[in-house]
Amino acid sequence: MSTLTLLMAVLALVAMLGGALLAILCKSTAVAIMATGMVSLMASVLFVLLAAPDVAMTEAAIGSGLTTFLFFFVLGRVKGADND
């Protein structure tokens, strides 16, 4: 692993840790959902750096994209049900 790749991997890990802490500590549900999406996106970047592009594409599509969309969809449905 080259020095640049190692530095990028460390930065991705720090961003993942920051996003995880933000998701745990924040009061807003929407911010927590975005933070978990960021953790998943940084995981896919880390998979690319580790030379696993197939796993990275799956993580980006399902972990970051679909799951974040699904969480926001459910959050909208739950908040909409409160108004009924």
N, C-alpha and C positions, 0 to 999 in steps of 0.2 A: 504494500500500500504506500503510495507516495505521500509526501508531507502535505500537499494541498488536499488530497482526498481525506487524509486523517483530520485535517483542520475542518473541512466541511462536515465530516461525520460528527465531530465534537460539537460544532455549531448546531447541527440538526438535533443532536441529543439534548443540548441545553434548551433549544426551542421547544422540544417535546416536554421536557421537565417543566418549563415555564407555563406551557399551555395546560398541562395536567394540574399544576398548582392553581392556576387561574380558574379552571373548571371546578375544582373542589371548593375554593374560597369565595367565589363571587356570589352575589345575592340574586343576580338576574339569570333566569333560565335560558334566555336567548344568548347571552354571553357565554354561558357554560356550554351550550350546544356548539357555538362557533369555536370555542377553545378545544373541544374534543375533535372537531373537524380539522383544526390545525395540527393537533397531535397525530392524527391519522395521515395527514398530508406530509408531515415531516417524516413519518415512518416510511412512506413511499419513497421520499427522497433518499432516506437511508438505505433502502433496498436497492435503489439504483446505484448508489455508491458502492454497495457490496456486490455488484454485478449480478443482480437478480431482477432483470427487467420484467419478467412475467409476473413475479410476485408484486413488484412495484405497481404495475398496471392494474392488477386486481385490487390491491389496497387502495389505490387512488379512486378507482371506479366505485367499488362497493363500500369500503371503509370511510372514505372521505366524502364522496359524492352522494351515493344513495342513502347511506345512514343519516347524514346530516339533513338531507332533504326530507327523509321520513320523520326525523325528530321534529323538524319545523312544521311539517304537515300535521302531526299529532298534536303539537303544541297549539296550533291554530284551531284545531277541532276541539280541544279541551277548553281553551279560552272562549270559543264560540258557544260551547255548551253552558258555560257559566252565565251567559247573557239570557239564555232561554228561561 
